[in-house]
Amino acid sequence: MRSYSVRSSRILNRVRGFTLVELLVVIAIIGILVGLLLPAVQAARAAARRMQCGNNVKQLVLSAHNFESANKTLPPWALAKGDRTSSATLPTVFASGHFLLLPYIEQGNIVQKANGISFNVRTEKVASFACPDDPTLSSAGFTGFALTNFAARTSAGGVPYGGTTYALNAAACTTTQTDGHPMTASGKFANMTDGLSNTILVVERQAFCYGPDFPTPGLTPNLSANSFTFSIWARGGKNAVHSNWGDGAPAAANLNAVNNNGGVDGYAWWDCPLLDSPLRTAATLNNGPGPRSNPAFRNPFNGVANPGGIQSGPTVRKCDWRRPQAMHTGTMTTGLGDGSVRSVSASIDVTTFSRVCLPQDGQVLGDSWNE
């Protein structure tokens, strides 16, 4: 019995625990597996965000189709309607194009709060207006540097404004002005003579676009610390009485008066969620506002050339507000006139990109559009 106990004890001693070398090997194997799995997990999450972004854009372009079916026009880039006989009467509609789409994306409750004036609901957040890869938005509201350093432009009473990563192409969502007021929507799918599948209706632009690190962080020339834009979904026109946005835009006149020498200044501004907005000053490209598809826009600015096309890899401080952004790795999610969603490479030919943003220029698209 004693001999048996000694042997058993020796066997137990031999199998008890791991040696230090064995533990290190196991830890190394686990580290390798984590290293292999982490990129796959990150790629899956990135794919999920791109898919969600695509769904958002799809919802927007379909809502534009439903709007056109109901109103016989595309949603205008901005709209002002109401009594033109008295300055004491508030307009019945004073709104952005995004606001006009709300009933078509099941957000009619926000419309009911607004009394026709989108400024009144500027702090409302609309999830389908925000790309999940936009670092300047959180839960569809402005966050981070945009909120802490530009509170007067991005919040009211400490509540962030609702931002949007998606800009309507104002070259398609047109209006007819009356004394400088955009009072009549005029865009139609029938006007897209270049073809619905060859016309961009929605692009991405980073909601807060700040330029001091563009093109190279810490170096000059750059777009300067005073160059920034916001994309606020409710930003239609500005009026000192009922829509007094805290930005640098001149106020639009009351509807009973001629607006800013008959131009759209006061309605067209950098914070409007648009691409290729009507120019603040007719035929003066560099007065903007931006972003724009035309590579000649502010080329150069502060010594920095405008590369044109689509900016790839924007960050909070490295954002070129002269053009739209690709919010995903090397690609921008766009919505086309035919209701489809397309991932467009940020390396698309600059001229081709400019042409697909013009619905009736009659120009032949480059090969990069079909790649």
C-alpha positions as a Markdown table, in Angstrom:
| # | Residue | x | y | z |
|---|---|---|---|---|
| 1 | Met | 0.0 | 0.0 | 0.0 |
| 2 | Arg | 2.8 | 2.4 | 0.9 |
| 3 | Ser | 4.5 | 1.7 | -2.5 |
| 4 | Tyr | 1.2 | 2.4 | -4.3 |
| 5 | Ser | 0.7 | 5.7 | -2.5 |
| 6 | Val | 4.2 | 6.9 | -3.4 |
| 7 | Arg | 3.7 | 6.2 | -7.1 |
| 8 | Ser | 0.3 | 7.9 | -7.1 |
| 9 | Ser | 1.7 | 10.9 | -5.5 |
| 10 | Arg | 4.5 | 11.1 | -8.1 |
| 11 | Ile | 1.9 | 10.9 | -10.9 |
| 12 | Leu | -0.2 | 13.6 | -9.4 |
| 13 | Asn | 2.9 | 15.9 | -9.0 |
| 14 | Arg | 3.8 | 15.4 | -12.7 |
| 15 | Val | 0.4 | 16.5 | -14.1 |
| 16 | Arg | -0.3 | 19.4 | -11.7 |
| 17 | Gly | -0.5 | 22.9 | -13.5 |
| 18 | Phe | 1.5 | 24.4 | -16.4 |
| 19 | Thr | 5.1 | 25.5 | -16.6 |
| 20 | Leu | 5.9 | 29.1 | -17.2 |
| 21 | Val | 7.0 | 28.3 | -20.7 |
| 22 | Glu | 3.7 | 26.6 | -21.4 |
| 23 | Leu | 1.7 | 29.6 | -20.1 |
| 24 | Leu | 3.7 | 32.0 | -22.3 |
| 25 | Val | 3.1 | 29.8 | -25.3 |
| 26 | Val | -0.7 | 29.8 | -24.6 |
| 27 | Ile | -0.7 | 33.6 | -24.1 |
| 28 | Ala | 1.2 | 34.0 | -27.3 |
| 29 | Ile | -1.3 | 31.8 | -29.2 |
| 30 | Ile | -4.3 | 33.8 | -27.8 |
| 31 | Gly | -2.6 | 37.0 | -28.8 |
| 32 | Ile | -2.1 | 35.7 | -32.3 |
| 33 | Leu | -5.8 | 34.7 | -32.6 |
| 34 | Val | -7.0 | 38.0 | -31.3 |
| 35 | Gly | -4.7 | 39.8 | -33.8 |
| 36 | Leu | -6.2 | 37.7 | -36.6 |
| 37 | Leu | -9.8 | 38.1 | -35.4 |
| 38 | Leu | -9.7 | 41.9 | -34.6 |
| 39 | Pro | -9.3 | 43.1 | -38.3 |
| 40 | Ala | -12.2 | 40.8 | -39.3 |
| 41 | Val | -14.4 | 42.2 | -36.5 |
| 42 | Gln | -13.5 | 45.7 | -37.5 |
| 43 | Ala | -14.2 | 45.0 | -41.1 |
| 44 | Ala | -17.5 | 43.5 | -40.3 |
| 45 | Arg | -18.4 | 46.6 | -38.2 |
| 46 | Ala | -17.3 | 48.9 | -41.0 |
| 47 | Ala | -19.4 | 47.0 | -43.5 |
| 48 | Ala | -22.4 | 47.3 | -41.2 |
| 49 | Arg | -21.9 | 51.0 | -40.9 |
| 50 | Arg | -21.7 | 51.3 | -44.7 |
| 51 | Met | -24.8 | 49.3 | -45.1 |
| 52 | Gln | -26.7 | 51.5 | -42.7 |
| 53 | Cys | -25.4 | 54.6 | -44.5 |
| 54 | Gly | -26.6 | 53.1 | -47.8 |
| 55 | Asn | -30.0 | 52.5 | -46.2 |
| 56 | Asn | -30.2 | 56.1 | -45.1 |
| 57 | Val | -29.4 | 57.4 | -48.6 |
| 58 | Lys | -31.9 | 55.0 | -50.1 |
| 59 | Gln | -34.5 | 56.3 | -47.8 |
| 60 | Leu | -33.7 | 59.9 | -48.9 |
| 61 | Val | -33.8 | 59.3 | -52.6 |
| 62 | Leu | -37.0 | 57.3 | -52.3 |
| 63 | Ser | -38.6 | 60.1 | -50.3 |
| 64 | Ala | -37.6 | 62.5 | -53.0 |
| 65 | His | -39.4 | 60.3 | -55.5 |
| 66 | Asn | -42.5 | 60.2 | -53.3 |
| 67 | Phe | -42.3 | 64.0 | -52.8 |
| 68 | Glu | -42.2 | 64.5 | -56.6 |
| 69 | Ser | -45.1 | 62.1 | -57.1 |
| 70 | Ala | -47.2 | 64.1 | -54.5 |
| 71 | Asn | -46.1 | 67.6 | -55.5 |
| 72 | Lys | -45.1 | 67.3 | -59.1 |
| 73 | Thr | -41.6 | 68.7 | -58.3 |
| 74 | Leu | -38.5 | 67.6 | -56.5 |
| 75 | Pro | -38.0 | 68.9 | -52.9 |
| 76 | Pro | -36.6 | 72.4 | -53.4 |
| 77 | Trp | -33.2 | 73.3 | -51.8 |
| 78 | Ala | -35.1 | 75.8 | -49.7 |
| 79 | Leu | -38.7 | 77.2 | -49.7 |
| 80 | Ala | -40.4 | 80.4 | -48.5 |
| 81 | Lys | -44.1 | 80.8 | -48.8 |
| 82 | Gly | -46.7 | 83.1 | -47.2 |
| 83 | Asp | -48.5 | 86.4 | -47.3 |
| 84 | Arg | -46.6 | 89.0 | -49.3 |
| 85 | Thr | -48.8 | 91.9 | -48.3 |
| 86 | Ser | -47.6 | 92.4 | -44.7 |
| 87 | Ser | -44.4 | 92.1 | -42.8 |
| 88 | Ala | -46.3 | 91.3 | -39.6 |
| 89 | Thr | -47.5 | 87.9 | -40.9 |
| 90 | Leu | -45.2 | 84.9 | -40.4 |
| 91 | Pro | -44.6 | 82.8 | -43.4 |
| 92 | Thr | -46.5 | 79.6 | -43.8 |
| 93 | Val | -43.4 | 77.8 | -44.9 |
| 94 | Phe | -39.8 | 78.8 | -44.3 |
| 95 | Ala | -37.8 | 75.6 | -44.5 |
| 96 | Ser | -35.0 | 73.5 | -45.8 |
| 97 | Gly | -35.3 | 70.7 | -48.4 |
| 98 | His | -34.6 | 68.1 | -45.7 |
| 99 | Phe | -37.5 | 69.5 | -43.6 |
| 100 | Leu | -39.9 | 69.1 | -46.6 |
| 101 | Leu | -38.9 | 65.4 | -46.9 |
| 102 | Leu | -39.8 | 64.6 | -43.2 |
| 103 | Pro | -43.4 | 63.5 | -43.9 |
| 104 | Tyr | -42.0 | 61.0 | -46.5 |
| 105 | Ile | -39.6 | 59.3 | -44.0 |
| 106 | Glu | -42.2 | 58.9 | -41.2 |
| 107 | Gln | -41.1 | 62.0 | -39.3 |
| 108 | Gly | -44.4 | 63.9 | -39.6 |
| 109 | Asn | -44.4 | 64.5 | -35.8 |
| 110 | Ile | -41.4 | 66.9 | -36.2 |
| 111 | Val | -43.3 | 68.8 | -39.0 |
| 112 | Gln | -46.2 | 69.3 | -36.6 |
| 113 | Lys | -44.0 | 71.0 | -34.0 |
| 114 | Ala | -42.5 | 73.4 | -36.5 |
| 115 | Asn | -45.5 | 75.5 | -37.7 |
| 116 | Gly | -43.9 | 75.4 | -41.2 |
| 117 | Ile | -40.6 | 77.0 | -40.0 |
| 118 | Ser | -37.7 | 74.5 | -39.9 |
| 119 | Phe | -35.7 | 76.8 | -37.5 |
| 120 | Asn | -38.3 | 75.9 | -34.8 |
| 121 | Val | -37.2 | 72.2 | -34.8 |
| 122 | Arg | -33.5 | 72.7 | -35.3 |
| 123 | Thr | -32.6 | 70.6 | -32.2 |
| 124 | Glu | -34.6 | 67.6 | -33.4 |
| 125 | Lys | -32.4 | 64.6 | -34.3 |
| 126 | Val | -33.2 | 62.5 | -37.4 |
| 127 | Ala | -31.3 | 59.2 | -37.4 |
| 128 | Ser | -31.6 | 58.7 | -41.1 |
| 129 | Phe | -29.9 | 62.0 | -41.8 |
| 130 | Ala | -26.7 | 60.9 | -40.1 |
| 131 | Cys | -24.0 | 58.6 | -41.5 |
| 132 | Pro | -22.7 | 56.3 | -38.6 |
| 133 | Asp | -19.2 | 56.9 | -39.9 |
| 134 | Asp | -19.5 | 60.7 | -39.4 |
| 135 | Pro | -17.2 | 61.5 | -36.4 |
| 136 | Thr | -18.8 | 64.9 | -35.9 |
| 137 | Leu | -22.2 | 63.6 | -35.0 |
| 138 | Ser | -23.5 | 61.5 | -32.1 |
| 139 | Ser | -27.1 | 60.2 | -32.2 |
| 140 | Ala | -27.6 | 62.6 | -35.2 |
| 141 | Gly | -26.6 | 65.7 | -33.2 |
| 142 | Phe | -23.4 | 67.7 | -33.3 |
| 143 | Thr | -20.8 | 66.6 | -30.8 |
| 144 | Gly | -17.2 | 67.1 | -29.8 |
| 145 | Phe | -15.2 | 70.1 | -31.0 |
| 146 | Ala | -18.1 | 71.4 | -33.1 |
| 147 | Leu | -20.2 | 71.6 | -29.9 |
| 148 | Thr | -17.6 | 72.8 | -27.4 |
| 149 | Asn | -16.0 | 75.5 | -29.6 |
| 150 | Phe | -18.9 | 76.6 | -31.8 |
| 151 | Ala | -21.9 | 76.3 | -29.5 |
| 152 | Ala | -23.6 | 79.4 | -30.9 |
| 153 | Arg | -23.6 | 77.7 | -34.3 |
| 154 | Thr | -24.5 | 74.2 | -33.3 |
| 155 | Ser | -26.8 | 74.3 | -30.3 |
| 156 | Ala | -29.6 | 76.1 | -28.5 |
| 157 | Gly | -29.8 | 76.3 | -24.7 |
| 158 | Gly | -27.1 | 73.6 | -24.5 |
| 159 | Val | -29.1 | 71.2 | -26.8 |
| 160 | Pro | -27.2 | 70.2 | -30.0 |
| 161 | Tyr | -28.7 | 71.0 | -33.3 |
| 162 | Gly | -29.5 | 68.1 | -35.5 |
| 163 | Gly | -26.8 | 67.6 | -38.1 |
| 164 | Thr | -26.8 | 65.7 | -41.4 |
| 165 | Thr | -24.1 | 64.0 | -43.4 |
| 166 | Tyr | -26.3 | 64.0 | -46.5 |
| 167 | Ala | -26.5 | 67.0 | -48.9 |
| 168 | Leu | -29.1 | 67.5 | -51.5 |
| 169 | Asn | -27.8 | 68.4 | -54.9 |
| 170 | Ala | -29.3 | 71.9 | -55.3 |
| 171 | Ala | -28.5 | 71.8 | -59.1 |
| 172 | Ala | -31.4 | 69.3 | -59.3 |
| 173 | Cys | -33.6 | 70.5 | -56.4 |
| 174 | Thr | -34.1 | 73.9 | -57.9 |
| 175 | Thr | -36.5 | 76.8 | -57.2 |
| 176 | Thr | -37.9 | 79.8 | -59.0 |
| 177 | Gln | -37.2 | 83.0 | -57.1 |
| 178 | Thr | -39.7 | 85.8 | -56.6 |
| 179 | Asp | -37.9 | 89.0 | -55.7 |
| 180 | Gly | -35.1 | 86.9 | -54.4 |
| 181 | His | -37.3 | 84.5 | -52.3 |
| 182 | Pro | -37.3 | 80.8 | -53.3 |
| 183 | Met | -41.1 | 80.6 | -53.4 |
| 184 | Thr | -41.6 | 78.0 | -56.1 |
| 185 | Ala | -40.1 | 74.5 | -56.4 |
| 186 | Ser | -39.1 | 73.9 | -60.0 |
| 187 | Gly | -36.9 | 70.7 | -60.1 |
| 188 | Lys | -38.3 | 67.7 | -61.8 |
| 189 | Phe | -37.0 | 64.3 | -62.8 |
| 190 | Ala | -38.1 | 65.1 | -66.3 |
| 191 | Asn | -35.5 | 67.9 | -66.3 |
| 192 | Met | -32.6 | 65.4 | -65.7 |
| 193 | Thr | -32.0 | 65.1 | -69.4 |
| 194 | Asp | -28.6 | 63.5 | -68.8 |
| 195 | Gly | -30.4 | 60.5 | -67.4 |
| 196 | Leu | -31.6 | 59.7 | -63.9 |
| 197 | Ser | -28.9 | 57.0 | -63.4 |
| 198 | Asn | -26.3 | 59.6 | -64.5 |
| 199 | Thr | -27.4 | 62.3 | -62.1 |
| 200 | Ile | -26.4 | 62.5 | -58.4 |
| 201 | Leu | -29.2 | 63.6 | -56.1 |
| 202 | Val | -27.6 | 63.1 | -52.7 |
| 203 | Val | -23.9 | 63.2 | -51.6 |
| 204 | Glu | -22.0 | 62.9 | -48.4 |
| 205 | Arg | -20.4 | 65.8 | -46.6 |
| 206 | Gln | -19.0 | 65.7 | -43.1 |
| 207 | Ala | -21.5 | 67.5 | -40.9 |
| 208 | Phe | -18.8 | 69.6 | -39.2 |
| 209 | Cys | -16.0 | 70.4 | -41.7 |
| 210 | Tyr | -12.9 | 72.1 | -40.2 |
| 211 | Gly | -9.8 | 72.9 | -42.3 |
| 212 | Pro | -6.7 | 73.8 | -40.3 |
| 213 | Asp | -5.0 | 70.4 | -40.8 |
| 214 | Phe | -5.8 | 70.2 | -44.5 |
| 215 | Pro | -3.8 | 69.2 | -46.5 |
| 216 | Thr | -1.1 | 68.3 | -44.0 |
| 217 | Pro | -1.4 | 68.6 | -40.2 |
| 218 | Gly | 1.0 | 71.1 | -38.7 |
| 219 | Leu | 2.2 | 72.5 | -42.0 |
| 220 | Thr | 1.4 | 75.6 | -44.0 |
| 221 | Pro | -0.3 | 76.5 | -46.2 |
| 222 | Asn | -3.5 | 75.1 | -44.9 |
| 223 | Leu | -7.2 | 76.1 | -45.0 |
| 224 | Ser | -6.7 | 78.0 | -41.7 |
| 225 | Ala | -8.2 | 77.7 | -38.2 |
| 226 | Asn | -11.0 | 80.1 | -39.2 |
| 227 | Ser | -12.3 | 77.9 | -42.0 |
| 228 | Phe | -15.2 | 75.7 | -41.1 |
| 229 | Thr | -18.7 | 74.8 | -42.2 |
| 230 | Phe | -21.7 | 72.9 | -40.6 |
| 231 | Ser | -24.4 | 70.9 | -42.3 |
| 232 | Ile | -27.6 | 71.5 | -40.3 |
| 233 | Trp | -30.6 | 69.7 | -41.7 |
| 234 | Ala | -33.1 | 72.4 | -40.6 |
| 235 | Arg | -31.0 | 75.2 | -42.1 |
| 236 | Gly | -33.3 | 76.9 | -44.7 |
| 237 | Gly | -33.4 | 80.7 | -44.9 |
| 238 | Lys | -32.4 | 83.1 | -42.2 |
| 239 | Asn | -34.7 | 85.8 | -40.9 |
| 240 | Ala | -34.2 | 88.2 | -38.0 |
| 241 | Val | -37.7 | 87.7 | -36.7 |
| 242 | His | -38.5 | 84.0 | -36.9 |
| 243 | Ser | -35.4 | 82.1 | -38.1 |
| 244 | Asn | -32.4 | 84.0 | -36.6 |
| 245 | Trp | -29.6 | 81.5 | -37.2 |
| 246 | Gly | -26.4 | 82.3 | -35.3 |
| 247 | Asp | -24.1 | 82.3 | -38.3 |
| 248 | Gly | -22.6 | 85.1 | -40.4 |
| 249 | Ala | -25.3 | 85.1 | -43.1 |
| 250 | Pro | -27.2 | 88.2 | -43.9 |
| 251 | Ala | -30.9 | 87.9 | -42.9 |
| 252 | Ala | -33.3 | 87.4 | -45.7 |
| 253 | Ala | -35.9 | 90.1 | -46.1 |
| 254 | Asn | -39.5 | 89.6 | -45.1 |
| 255 | Leu | -41.6 | 88.1 | -47.9 |
| 256 | Asn | -43.3 | 91.5 | -48.6 |
| 257 | Ala | -39.9 | 93.0 | -49.6 |
| 258 | Val | -37.3 | 92.4 | -52.2 |
| 259 | Asn | -34.6 | 90.1 | -50.8 |
| 260 | Asn | -31.0 | 91.3 | -50.9 |
| 261 | Asn | -31.1 | 93.0 | -54.3 |
| 262 | Gly | -33.2 | 90.3 | -55.7 |
| 263 | Gly | -30.6 | 87.5 | -55.0 |
| 264 | Val | -30.8 | 84.4 | -52.8 |
| 265 | Asp | -28.3 | 85.7 | -50.2 |
| 266 | Gly | -29.8 | 84.9 | -46.8 |
| 267 | Tyr | -31.3 | 81.7 | -48.1 |
| 268 | Ala | -28.1 | 80.2 | -49.6 |
| 269 | Trp | -25.5 | 79.7 | -47.0 |
| 270 | Trp | -22.6 | 77.4 | -46.0 |
| 271 | Asp | -24.6 | 75.7 | -43.2 |
| 272 | Cys | -27.4 | 74.7 | -45.5 |
| 273 | Pro | -27.3 | 70.9 | -46.2 |
| 274 | Leu | -26.6 | 71.2 | -49.8 |
| 275 | Leu | -24.1 | 70.6 | -52.7 |
| 276 | Asp | -23.9 | 73.2 | -55.4 |
| 277 | Ser | -26.2 | 75.7 | -53.7 |
| 278 | Pro | -27.3 | 78.7 | -55.7 |
| 279 | Leu | -24.6 | 81.3 | -55.6 |
| 280 | Arg | -24.9 | 84.1 | -53.0 |
| 281 | Thr | -23.9 | 86.5 | -55.7 |
| 282 | Ala | -24.9 | 85.6 | -59.2 |
| 283 | Ala | -21.9 | 84.7 | -61.4 |
| 284 | Thr | -19.4 | 85.1 | -58.5 |
| 285 | Leu | -18.3 | 81.5 | -57.9 |
| 286 | Asn | -15.9 | 82.2 | -55.0 |
| 287 | Asn | -18.6 | 83.9 | -52.9 |
| 288 | Gly | -20.0 | 80.4 | -52.5 |
| 289 | Pro | -21.5 | 78.8 | -50.6 |
| 290 | Gly | -19.8 | 75.5 | -50.7 |
| 291 | Pro | -19.2 | 72.6 | -51.0 |
| 292 | Arg | -19.3 | 72.5 | -54.8 |
| 293 | Ser | -18.5 | 70.1 | -57.5 |
| 294 | Asn | -16.7 | 72.7 | -59.6 |
| 295 | Pro | -12.9 | 72.3 | -58.9 |
| 296 | Ala | -12.4 | 76.0 | -59.8 |
| 297 | Phe | -14.2 | 77.0 | -56.5 |
| 298 | Arg | -11.8 | 78.8 | -54.3 |
| 299 | Asn | -8.9 | 77.4 | -56.1 |
| 300 | Pro | -6.7 | 78.3 | -54.4 |
| 301 | Phe | -7.8 | 79.3 | -50.9 |
| 302 | Asn | -5.2 | 80.5 | -48.4 |
| 303 | Gly | -2.5 | 79.1 | -50.7 |
| 304 | Val | -4.1 | 75.6 | -50.8 |
| 305 | Ala | -5.1 | 74.2 | -54.2 |
| 306 | Asn | -8.6 | 72.7 | -54.6 |
| 307 | Pro | -8.1 | 69.1 | -55.9 |
| 308 | Gly | -11.8 | 68.9 | -56.9 |
| 309 | Gly | -13.9 | 65.8 | -56.8 |
| 310 | Ile | -14.3 | 64.0 | -53.5 |
| 311 | Gln | -12.1 | 64.3 | -50.4 |
| 312 | Ser | -11.0 | 60.9 | -49.1 |
| 313 | Gly | -10.2 | 60.2 | -45.5 |
| 314 | Pro | -11.5 | 63.4 | -43.8 |
| 315 | Thr | -11.0 | 63.9 | -40.1 |
| 316 | Val | -12.5 | 66.5 | -37.7 |
| 317 | Arg | -9.7 | 69.0 | -38.3 |
| 318 | Lys | -8.6 | 67.8 | -41.8 |
| 319 | Cys | -11.7 | 68.5 | -43.8 |
| 320 | Asp | -11.8 | 70.4 | -47.1 |
| 321 | Trp | -15.1 | 72.3 | -47.0 |
| 322 | Arg | -14.8 | 73.2 | -50.7 |
| 323 | Arg | -15.9 | 69.8 | -51.8 |
| 324 | Pro | -17.9 | 66.8 | -50.4 |
| 325 | Gln | -16.3 | 63.9 | -48.4 |
| 326 | Ala | -16.1 | 60.2 | -48.8 |
| 327 | Met | -17.2 | 59.1 | -45.3 |
| 328 | His | -16.1 | 55.5 | -45.8 |
| 329 | Thr | -12.7 | 54.2 | -46.7 |
| 330 | Gly | -12.1 | 55.6 | -50.2 |
| 331 | Thr | -15.8 | 55.7 | -51.2 |
| 332 | Met | -18.7 | 58.0 | -50.9 |
| 333 | Thr | -22.3 | 56.8 | -50.7 |
| 334 | Thr | -24.5 | 58.6 | -53.2 |
| 335 | Gly | -28.1 | 58.6 | -54.2 |
| 336 | Leu | -29.0 | 58.8 | -57.9 |
| 337 | Gly | -32.0 | 60.3 | -59.6 |
| 338 | Asp | -33.3 | 56.8 | -60.5 |
| 339 | Gly | -33.6 | 55.9 | -56.8 |
| 340 | Ser | -30.5 | 53.7 | -56.7 |
| 341 | Val | -27.6 | 54.0 | -54.2 |
| 342 | Arg | -24.1 | 53.9 | -55.5 |
| 343 | Ser | -20.7 | 53.8 | -53.8 |
| 344 | Val | -18.5 | 56.2 | -55.8 |
| 345 | Ser | -14.7 | 56.0 | -55.5 |
| 346 | Ala | -13.0 | 59.1 | -54.1 |
| 347 | Ser | -10.5 | 58.8 | -56.9 |
| 348 | Ile | -13.2 | 59.4 | -59.6 |
| 349 | Asp | -12.1 | 61.7 | -62.3 |
| 350 | Val | -12.7 | 65.3 | -61.2 |
| 351 | Thr | -14.4 | 66.3 | -64.4 |
| 352 | Thr | -16.6 | 63.2 | -64.4 |
| 353 | Phe | -17.8 | 63.9 | -60.9 |
| 354 | Ser | -18.6 | 67.5 | -61.8 |
| 355 | Arg | -20.7 | 66.3 | -64.7 |
| 356 | Val | -22.7 | 63.8 | -62.8 |
| 357 | Cys | -23.7 | 66.6 | -60.4 |
| 358 | Leu | -25.2 | 68.6 | -63.3 |
| 359 | Pro | -28.5 | 67.1 | -64.4 |
| 360 | Gln | -28.7 | 68.6 | -67.9 |
| 361 | Asp | -25.3 | 69.7 | -69.1 |
| 362 | Gly | -25.3 | 67.2 | -71.9 |
| 363 | Gln | -21.7 | 66.3 | -71.4 |
| 364 | Val | -20.4 | 62.8 | -71.9 |
| 365 | Leu | -19.3 | 61.1 | -68.7 |
| 366 | Gly | -15.8 | 59.7 | -68.3 |
| 367 | Asp | -15.0 | 56.0 | -68.0 |
| 368 | Ser | -14.4 | 56.3 | -64.3 |
| 369 | Trp | -18.2 | 56.6 | -63.8 |
| 370 | Asn | -18.7 | 53.1 | -65.0 |
| 371 | Glu | -15.8 | 51.5 | -63.2 |
